[in-house]
Amino acid sequence: MDVIALDDPTAGQVRQWHDVVAAVHAADPAGEPAPEPEQTAERLLGGGSRLRLWAVAGADGLAAVAALRLPGEPGAARPAEIDIRVRPEHRRCGLGRRLLTEAAEGLRADGRSSVIAQVLAGTPAVPFLESHGFDCVLTLRGMVLRLEEMPPGRVARLLAEAPPGYRLIRWQGVVPDEHASALAQVKTAMADLAEYEGTPWDAHRVREMAEVVAKRGDDLYTVAAFDGTAIAGFTEVVVPLGCVGRAAQYDTAVAPEHRGRRLGIWVKAAMLQWLAGERPEVREIETDNVGDNTHMLAVNEELGFRVERESLEYQAAVSALPAPG
């Protein structure tokens, strides 16, 4: 079975790719649903950041797949992101290594120095990455909030406890120009991620992230606390294309000089109120919290989030990845 590049995947190849993803989810359940077929299609065809795709074909469709996202321009200091999936019945046959070797060549050609991957703890992906030059840099607790289980009046009570000196602003999609740089500054305050991403946020990167979400068909919602001159804190939620009940919490952060005033839980409560009116089909919200981020864990637990899984962020230097031959 040879590795093939899917520079322009056909509809049939997209369906087979989704079959691989669904088979992996079924074999490695961790409290999160597999994506819908249309979500897989949008992620492969939706554009946005440059995406390289490879697969290994089996007798009855694709046996393994790899997606490599290359954010920014070639040679950017930001790490690339890789996702490799192998059908359970084809594991331990070297397919993952062959795909990683191919992706490593793509990384070198693009001038990248590092790559990251997020996998579920306790799955075969962990020993695979560790045996191929990856080191664990973050432990993430996967939490889910079931909106129907929230006590009546909790959101209204939290909104009524508005910190003095701030007002709420919100937008859907790309951040308005007047707030782009301020939002980037607060995102850079997420030190747990900056430690290994190595690249600060700027207005261009903030817009790029929102454009990637839009081009794959998902909807990005942002609520921020504004003190009249700057964004003090914010939270983001993405409602996926064809939402069947579950949305995804993206970034939440409060600038260091504004912490200790319950801004984080205030903007999250405002987000829940907005989604209840704007997207009533959302019944659950999932999020990942860094294991040692005790403040944000406490905020989410107060809202009603409960831990359902553990994910791991791995990073590797491209120089440590396998080379052809």
N, C-alpha and C positions, 0 to 999 in steps of 0.2 A: 504494500500500500504506500503510495507516494504522497508527499505533501504538495498541495496545490494552492496557488494564490487565488483568492477570490476578489480580484480588483473590481469586478462588476457582477456581483452574484445574481443569479437568475432567481425567479420566484420559487422554483423547485428547490434550489440550494438554500434559500432563506427558510423554507419550511423544514428542510432536513436539519438545518442549524438549530431551529427551535426544538426539534425532536431530541437533539443531543442535550440541550439545556434542560428540557423537561425530564429526561431520563436521569440526569444528575440530581435534580431536585428530588425526584422520587426516591432515589437511593440514599440520599444524604439529607433527610428531613431535619429542619431546624426551626420550625415555627414560623416560616415565612413561605407564602405561596409562590409557585413558579410564575414567571411573567406570562401574560397572554400572547398568543401568536402575533398580534398586531404590534405589541410592544417590542418584541424581538425584531420584527421587520423595521420599525422606526429606528431602533438602535443601530441596525446595520446599514440602513439606507438614508437615514435622516440628515446626514451631513454634519456640519459643525466642525469640531476639531478633526484634524486628519486622522483617519482610521485605516489601519492595514488589517486584512483578514486572511487567514490561512485555514486549511482543513485537510484532513486525511479521509479519503473515501474508502468505505468498506463495501461489502457485497450487497448490502441492503440500505444504502444511503451513507451519510457521513458518520464516521466512527469517532472523530475528535475534531475540535475546532479551537482556534485561538484568535483573539481580537487584541490589537495593539493600538492604543490611543496616544497620539502625539500632540499634546497641547502646545499652543504657541508656534513660533517659527522654528525651522530646522536649527539645531544647535542650541536651543533654549536650555537654560539651566534647570528648568523645571523637570522633574522626573516624568517619564512616560508611564502609562498604566497598562498592565497586561492581564488578560483573563483567558485561562486555558481550561477547557472542559473535555473530558474523555468519557465516553459511554462506559458504564460499569463493566460490561462484558468484554471490553477491550483494554481494560487497565492492566498494568504490569507487562505491557508489550512494547514499551519504548516510544509510544506515540506522543506522549506529553513532552518527552525530551526532544524529539524531532521537531515538534512545533516550537518549542522554546529556542532551539538552535536557529531555526528560520527567523523567528522574531528578533533574536539577538543580532542577526545580520542587518535587519531593518533598523534596529536601534543604532548600530554603528554607522550605517549609511546616513542616518539623520543627525549624527553628531551628538547623541545623548550620552550622558555619563551614568545615569541610574534609571531604575525602573521599579515601580511598586505594584503590589498585588494585594487584594483583600480576599480572604478565604474564611470559611467557617471552621471554628475550632473543632477538633475531633474527627475531621474528615481526611480522606487520603491526600487532599491537596497540601496539608501541612508537611508531612514527611517528604513529599515531592519537592516543595519549594526549598526546604532545609537541606536537601541533598544536592541542590543545584545552585548554591551560592547565595541564597536569600537569608536575611536575618529578620527576626521579628522586631518591629520598632514601636508598635502600639497594640494594646489589647482593648477591644471595643465591646461594650455590653449592648446587645441588641434588646431594645425595650419596645413595648407596644402599648398604646393607649386605646382602649375601647370606649368610644364616646358614649355609648348607651349605658355604660357602667358608672359614668360620672354622676356624683350626687347633684340633684337639682339646685341651682343657684350658685354653684361653686364658681363658674366663670364670671357671673355678675358680681359676686363678692370680691373677686380678685381685681376686676376692673374698677370697682369702687375705691380700691386702695391705691389709687394712682399716686405715684411719687410726686411731690410738689416740684414745680419748675420744668416739667416736661410735658410734651404733647405727643400724641400718636400720629404717625404718617404711614401710608401704605401704598403699594403699587403692585401691579401684575406684570410679569415679564421683565424687560430690561430696566434697570434703575434709571430714573430721570437724570439728565445731565447735571443738574445742580447738586445732586447728592452722590454722584459716582465716586468722587475722590474721598469723601467722608466715609462712605461705606467701605471702601478699600482699606482705610486706616483702621477701622474697627475689625475687619476680617484679619488683618495682620496681627491683631492682638490675640488671636487664637494660637498661642505659643506652642501648644502641644503638637499642632500640625506643622507649624513653621520650622520646628526643630529638625524635621527630616525632609520637608519639601524644599527648604533652603532658598525660596524665592518669595519676597514680599508681594502682597496684593497691590495692584494699582487699578486705575479706572478702566484701562483696556482689558485687564484680566477679569474684572467684575462683569463687564459687558459680554466678554467672550463666554463666560460660564452660562449666563442667561440665554445667550443665543444658541448654545449647544442644547440646552433644555428645550427651547422652542422648536429647533429644527428636527428633534426626534418626536415631536408631537405632544410633549408634556407641558403642563402649565405651572409656572413658578409664581408663588405668592410671597411677598415680603412685607413685614410690619416692623417699624422702627420707632424708637423713642428719640425725640428731637428736642434739644434744649434751646432752640432758637438760632443757634449758630452751627451746631455739629450734631451728627448722629452719635448718641451715647450707647445705644445697644440695638440689636435687631434679631429677628428670627425669620427663617425661610421654610416654606413647605412646598413640595412639588406633588401635584396631582397627576398621576400618569395617564397617558393616552388610554381611552377605553376603561377608565377607572371602574373597578368592580368592588370598591369598598375601602381599599387601603391606599393612603397617601404616605409620602416619605418626608420626614423632617430632614432638612438640610442643615445649614449652619445656624448656630445661635451664638452670639457673643456680646459681651458688654465691655466697653473700653475701661482700662484699669482705673482711671480717675473717677469713674461713675459707679464702681461696684459697691455692693453693700446697701443698695437702696431698693432691692427687689425689682429692678428693671427687667431682668430675665423672665421672671414669671409673669410680669405685667404684659410684656409684648407677646408671650406665648398665649396668655388668656385672650388677648385681643385677636390673635390669629384664629383661635378656636371659634370665637364669635363670628368672625368674618366668614370662615369656611361654612359654618352652620347655615348662614344665609345665602352664600354664593355657590357652595358645592355640597348640598345636603346628602348627596350619594356617598360622601366620605364617612365611613363608620369607624375606621381605625387609622391611627397614625403610628408609623414605626420610626425608630431613631436609633442611632449608635452613639454611645457615650464612652469617652476614654475612661478606662478603669479607675484611674486615680483622680479624675475630675469630680471630687466629692461635692462641690457646689452645684454643678449642673445635674448630677445624679439626684441630689436632694430636691432640686427644682422639679425635675421630671417625676420623681416619686410623689411629691406633693400634688401634682396635677393628676396623678393616677396611672402613670406609666409603670409597667411591670416587666422585669427581665425575662426574656424568652430564649436568648441564645448568646453566644460569645463569638465574636469575629476577631481575626488577627490581621494586622497590616504588616506586610513583609516588604523589604527593600533589598535590592541587590545592585552592586556596581556592574555596569555593562561589561567591564573587563573580566569579571568573575564568571560570566555566563559561558555555556558551552559553545565552541566554535566548530564549524564544519570539519569533517574528517576525524 
